[in-house]
């Protein structure tokens, strides 16, 4: 970071947390902390959002489900906090809230225990679980889904979220990580939750009112459209050309 000409990050959150953690790291040194370098690194660090190939998800199909479909389309790992996600769904089921569930992602030999638990506890709700055989299958499930609850502990951008929201799912996001930046929390506070209890309450409301809310999902789609590669590629070109022209 110090010797580079420029440092690029996936989001403002990504950049900020890197500088913060770097300072903690330097503070552990007994001497020669070189903390003056933090300002040097900060001054040549910028954000360049990821470009997503969103056009591959066209055309947009607006399905109408009698029972809402909840989507998981992330890695099956602990940093995505599947425990909160699925335990909340189990609680909703116990409270007689009806929903269907699609769980996408590759099943490895070692996975969080909760995935084994839900195959039993949510068996009647699961429409699909596991890896999709083709991109077309993956795309189809994203178009069919209604609600995208996110519980992750770690995310520097959120490609799978951008893809899903582009397909008109309604996101429900924690007020942390890159999400307030990517989905504009200031103008869309209704799709953010503050803690586990708030997550349950807002997901419950989404399930009950999903048909009315589905009609407004296009406004979230418009938000993520700016990350389409056909738009982002020009920002990449412009930046790389400015670096090249500066060097020569």
C-alpha positions in Angstrom: 0.0 0.0 0.0 2.8 2.3 0.8 5.0 1.8 -2.3 2.0 1.6 -4.7 1.0 4.5 -6.9 -2.7 4.1 -6.1 -4.8 1.8 -3.8 -8.3 0.8 -5.0 -11.0 -0.5 -2.8 -14.4 -2.1 -3.5 -16.3 0.4 -1.3 -15.9 3.3 1.1 -16.4 0.8 3.9 -13.6 -1.4 2.5 -11.2 1.5 2.4 -12.1 2.9 5.8 -11.9 -0.5 7.6 -8.5 -1.2 6.0 -7.0 2.1 7.3 -8.5 1.5 10.7 -7.2 -2.0 11.0 -3.8 -1.0 9.7 -3.5 1.6 12.5 -4.3 -1.1 15.0 -1.7 -3.3 13.5 1.0 -0.6 13.7 0.0 0.1 17.3 1.1 -3.4 18.2 4.6 -2.7 17.3 6.9 -1.9 20.3 8.7 0.8 18.4 9.1 2.3 14.9 5.4 2.3 14.4 5.7 4.5 11.3 2.2 5.8 11.8 2.9 8.8 9.7 2.6 6.4 6.7 -1.2 6.0 7.3 -1.8 9.5 6.0 0.4 8.8 2.9 -1.6 5.6 2.2 -5.0 7.3 2.9 -4.1 10.1 0.4 -3.6 7.7 -2.5 -6.5 5.4 -1.7 -9.7 5.6 -3.7 -12.9 3.6 -4.2 -13.6 1.8 -7.5 -16.8 -0.2 -7.2 -17.0 -3.7 -8.8 -18.5 -3.9 -12.2 -21.2 -6.6 -12.4 -22.3 -8.3 -15.6 -26.0 -7.5 -15.0 -27.1 -7.6 -18.6 -26.8 -11.4 -18.4 -29.8 -11.4 -16.1 -32.1 -9.8 -18.7 -34.9 -10.0 -19.6 -36.4 -9.3 -16.2 -39.3 -11.7 -15.4 -41.8 -10.5 -12.9 -43.2 -13.6 -11.2 -46.2 -13.5 -8.9 -46.0 -16.1 -6.1 -48.9 -16.9 -3.9 -46.5 -17.6 -1.1 -43.3 -15.4 -1.0 -40.0 -17.0 -1.8 -37.1 -16.1 0.4 -33.6 -16.4 -1.1 -30.1 -17.3 0.1 -27.5 -17.0 -2.6 -24.2 -16.8 -0.7 -21.3 -19.0 0.4 -22.2 -21.6 3.0 -19.8 -20.2 5.6 -20.0 -18.6 9.0 -19.1 -15.1 7.9 -22.4 -14.9 6.1 -24.1 -15.6 9.5 -26.4 -18.4 8.4 -27.4 -19.1 12.0 -29.3 -15.8 12.3 -30.8 -16.2 8.9 -32.2 -19.7 9.3 -33.0 -19.6 13.0 -35.2 -16.5 12.3 -37.0 -18.5 9.6 -37.5 -21.4 12.0 -39.0 -18.9 14.5 -41.3 -17.4 11.8 -42.5 -20.9 10.9 -43.3 -21.7 14.5 -45.4 -18.5 14.5 -47.4 -19.7 11.5 -45.9 -17.3 9.0 -45.9 -18.9 5.6 -43.0 -18.6 3.2 -41.0 -20.7 0.7 -37.2 -21.0 0.6 -34.5 -21.2 -2.0 -31.0 -21.9 -0.8 -28.3 -21.5 -3.5 -24.6 -22.3 -3.2 -22.1 -25.1 -3.3 -22.2 -27.7 -0.6 -18.7 -28.6 0.5 -17.6 -31.5 2.8 -17.6 -29.1 5.8 -20.4 -26.7 6.2 -22.0 -24.8 9.2 -24.2 -27.2 11.2 -27.3 -25.0 10.7 -27.5 -26.1 7.0 -28.1 -29.7 8.1 -30.6 -28.5 10.7 -32.8 -26.6 8.3 -33.0 -29.5 5.8 -35.1 -31.1 8.6 -36.8 -28.1 10.2 -37.7 -26.3 7.0 -38.1 -29.3 4.7 -41.6 -28.4 3.7 -40.6 -24.8 2.8 -37.5 -25.6 0.7 -38.0 -25.4 -3.1 -34.3 -25.8 -3.9 -31.1 -26.3 -1.9 -27.6 -26.5 -3.3 -25.6 -25.6 -6.4 -27.4 -24.7 -9.7 -26.4 -26.8 -12.6 -26.4 -23.9 -15.0 -26.3 -20.1 -15.0 -29.8 -20.1 -16.5 -31.1 -22.1 -13.4 -29.4 -19.6 -11.1 -30.9 -16.6 -13.0 -34.3 -18.2 -12.9 -34.3 -18.6 -9.1 -33.2 -15.0 -8.7 -36.1 -13.8 -10.8 -38.6 -16.0 -8.9 -37.5 -14.9 -5.5 -39.3 -12.1 -3.6 -37.2 -11.4 -0.5 -33.5 -11.3 0.1 -32.6 -11.1 3.8 -28.9 -10.5 4.5 -27.2 -11.3 7.8 -23.5 -11.2 6.9 -20.7 -10.3 9.2 -18.3 -9.7 6.3 -18.8 -8.1 2.9 -16.7 -5.5 1.2 -19.2 -5.0 -1.7 -21.9 -7.6 -2.2 -22.0 -9.0 -5.8 -24.7 -11.6 -5.0 -26.8 -8.9 -3.5 -26.5 -6.6 -6.4 -27.4 -9.5 -8.8 -30.5 -10.4 -6.8 -31.8 -6.8 -6.3 -31.3 -6.3 -10.1 -33.7 -9.2 -10.5 -36.3 -7.3 -8.4 -35.9 -9.1 -5.1 -36.6 -6.9 -2.0 -33.5 -6.7 0.1 -33.4 -6.6 3.9 -30.0 -5.5 5.1 -28.0 -4.9 8.3 -27.0 -1.4 9.0 -23.3 -2.2 8.6 -20.5 -3.2 6.2 -20.8 -1.9 2.7 -24.6 -2.1 2.5 -25.6 1.5 3.6 -23.4 2.7 0.8 -24.4 0.2 -1.9 -28.2 0.5 -1.3 -28.3 4.1 -0.1 -29.6 3.8 3.5 -30.2 7.5 3.8 -33.0 7.4 1.2 -34.1 3.8 1.8 -34.1 3.3 5.6 -37.1 0.8 5.3 -34.8 -2.0 4.0 -32.3 -1.7 6.8 -32.4 -3.3 10.3 -30.5 -2.4 13.4 -30.2 -5.7 15.4 -31.4 -9.3 15.5 -34.8 -8.4 17.0 -35.4 -5.7 14.4 -34.4 -8.3 11.7 -37.2 -10.6 12.8 -39.8 -7.8 12.9 -39.0 -6.4 9.5 -38.7 -9.8 7.8 -42.1 -10.7 9.3 -43.5 -7.5 7.8 -41.9 -8.1 4.5 -43.4 -11.6 4.2 -46.9 -10.4 5.1 -46.8 -7.4 2.8 -44.6 -8.7 0.0 -47.1 -8.4 -2.8 -47.6 -4.7 -2.2 -43.8 -4.1 -1.7 -42.9 -6.2 -4.8 -44.4 -3.4 -6.9 -41.9 -1.0 -5.5 -38.8 -3.3 -5.9 -37.9 -1.6 -9.2 -36.6 1.5 -7.2 -34.0 -0.7 -5.6 -33.1 -2.2 -8.9 -32.4 1.3 -10.3 -30.0 1.8 -7.4 -27.8 -1.2 -8.3 -28.0 -0.6 -12.0 -25.1 1.8 -11.7 -22.8 -1.1 -11.0 -23.5 -2.7 -14.4 -20.2 -3.4 -16.2 -21.5 -1.4 -19.3 -21.4 1.7 -17.0 -18.5 0.8 -14.7 -16.1 -0.1 -17.5 -15.7 3.6 -18.5 -14.8 4.5 -15.0 -12.1 1.8 -15.0 -10.8 3.0 -18.4 -10.8 6.6 -17.2 -8.9 5.8 -14.1 -6.3 3.5 -15.7 -5.7 6.1 -18.5 -5.1 8.8 -16.0 -2.6 6.7 -14.2 -0.9 5.8 -17.4 -0.8 9.5 -18.6 0.6 10.5 -15.3 3.4 8.0 -15.5 4.5 9.0 -18.9 
